[in-house]
Amino acid sequence: MGLLGLEVIVDGEREGVRAEEAADELYRELRKYLPDALPGKEAAAGEKGFPVDLATIIVQVLSSGAVTELIKCVRGWVKHRPSSRRVVIRDARGKEWTVTGENVDDATIIAAIKAAVPLSAD
């Protein structure tokens, strides 16, 4: 099992009401398509290697199918307002990859997720 942290940044802010609301929006989208990949905000708080805040979503990546859905959700969320939204994908070791409106292509997101969570074939 691999864990990823998705930190939501809106207009350069990592904290505050706008970042929290945006994180809730992305969380609901992920919940729709990846219900088994989200341990729940309360369960994820303080997970080793991840910050404890309301703008970070912890995702369990268990299969290549989960990676596909994660890519769709992150890409769609960033593209909704590409000039103001960013998602920082962070692995448990603290390595980070930032997805913005300029690099929201699948190849960038796939590279970040694969580097963070090596997956075996389904």
ZAMAR-629680 format. One line per field, with one value per residue (C-alpha): residue number from 1; z, y, x; chain. Coordinates in Angstrom, 1 decimal. Example, Ala and Ser with C-alpha at 12.3 -4.5 7.8 and 13.67 -1.06 7.14 Angstrom:
<rs>
i = c(1	2)
c3 = c(7.8	7.1)
c2 = c(-4.5	-1.1)
c1 = c(12.3	13.7)
ch = c(A	A)
</rs>
This chain:
<rs>
i = c(1	2	3	4	5	6	7	8	9	10	11	12	13	14	15	16	17	18	19	20	21	22	23	24	25	26	27	28	29	30	31	32	33	34	35	36	37	38	39	40	41	42	43	44	45	46	47	48	49	50	51	52	53	54	55	56	57	58	59	60	61	62	63	64	65	66	67	68	69	70	71	72	73	74	75	76	77	78	79	80	81	82	83	84	85	86	87	88	89	90	91	92	93	94	95	96	97	98	99	100	101	102	103	104	105	106	107	108	109	110	111	112	113	114	115	116	117	118	119	120	121	122)
c3 = c(0.0	-0.8	0.7	-1.0	0.5	-1.8	-0.5	-2.0	-2.7	-3.9	-5.0	-3.3	0.1	1.8	4.8	5.3	4.4	0.6	0.7	3.1	1.0	-2.2	-0.4	0.6	-3.0	-4.2	-1.4	-2.4	-6.0	-4.9	-2.6	-5.6	-7.7	-5.1	-2.0	-0.8	-1.3	1.3	4.9	6.0	7.2	10.9	10.3	8.2	10.5	11.8	9.4	9.4	7.0	6.3	7.7	9.9	8.3	6.6	3.2	2.9	1.7	2.3	-0.5	-0.4	-3.9	-4.2	-7.9	-11.3	-11.6	-8.5	-10.2	-13.2	-11.2	-9.1	-12.3	-13.6	-10.3	-9.8	-13.5	-13.5	-10.3	-11.3	-14.8	-13.3	-12.3	-13.7	-12.9	-9.2	-8.2	-7.5	-5.9	-4.2	-4.4	-1.5	-0.6	3.0	2.6	2.0	-1.8	-3.6	-7.1	-7.9	-10.4	-11.8	-14.7	-16.8	-16.2	-15.6	-18.3	-17.6	-18.0	-15.2	-12.8	-13.7	-13.2	-9.8	-8.6	-9.9	-8.3	-5.0	-5.1	-7.2	-8.2	-9.4	-12.2	-11.3)
c2 = c(0.0	3.5	6.7	10.1	13.4	15.9	19.4	21.9	25.4	28.2	31.6	30.7	30.0	26.7	27.7	29.5	29.2	29.1	26.4	24.3	24.7	23.8	20.7	19.7	20.0	17.8	15.4	15.0	14.4	11.8	10.2	9.7	7.8	6.4	5.6	2.8	5.0	7.6	6.6	9.6	12.9	12.0	8.7	10.3	13.2	12.8	9.9	9.5	11.9	14.0	17.4	17.7	20.3	20.8	21.4	18.0	14.9	11.5	8.9	5.2	4.1	0.4	-0.3	1.1	1.6	3.9	5.8	6.4	7.7	9.9	11.4	12.2	13.8	16.0	17.0	18.0	19.9	21.9	22.6	24.0	27.2	26.6	30.1	29.8	26.1	23.8	20.4	19.3	15.5	14.4	10.9	9.7	10.5	14.1	14.2	16.6	17.2	20.2	20.0	23.4	24.7	24.8	21.1	19.4	16.9	13.1	12.5	14.9	13.5	9.9	10.5	12.0	9.2	6.4	8.0	8.2	4.9	2.1	-0.2	-3.8	-4.9	-5.6)
c1 = c(0.0	1.3	0.2	0.2	-0.6	-2.4	-2.0	-4.4	-3.2	-5.5	-4.1	-0.8	-2.4	-1.9	-4.1	-7.3	-11.0	-10.4	-7.8	-10.0	-13.1	-11.1	-9.7	-13.3	-14.3	-11.4	-12.1	-15.7	-14.6	-12.1	-14.7	-17.0	-14.4	-12.0	-14.1	-11.7	-8.6	-9.6	-9.1	-11.2	-9.9	-9.9	-8.1	-5.5	-4.6	-1.1	-0.3	3.5	5.2	2.2	1.1	-1.9	-4.1	-7.4	-6.0	-4.2	-5.9	-4.3	-4.9	-4.1	-2.9	-3.5	-3.7	-3.1	-6.9	-6.7	-3.9	-6.1	-8.9	-6.6	-5.2	-8.6	-9.7	-6.6	-6.5	-10.1	-9.9	-6.9	-8.3	-11.5	-9.5	-6.0	-4.7	-5.3	-5.2	-2.2	-1.9	1.3	1.6	3.8	5.0	5.7	9.4	8.6	9.4	7.1	5.7	3.5	0.7	-0.4	-2.5	0.7	1.7	-1.6	-1.0	-1.3	2.5	3.4	0.9	1.7	5.4	4.8	2.5	4.7	7.8	5.9	4.2	5.8	2.9	3.0	0.7	-2.9)
ch = c(A	A	A	A	A	A	A	A	A	A	A	A	A	A	A	A	A	A	A	A	A	A	A	A	A	A	A	A	A	A	A	A	A	A	A	A	A	A	A	A	A	A	A	A	A	A	A	A	A	A	A	A	A	A	A	A	A	A	A	A	A	A	A	A	A	A	A	A	A	A	A	A	A	A	A	A	A	A	A	A	A	A	A	A	A	A	A	A	A	A	A	A	A	A	A	A	A	A	A	A	A	A	A	A	A	A	A	A	A	A	A	A	A	A	A	A	A	A	A	A	A	A)
</rs>
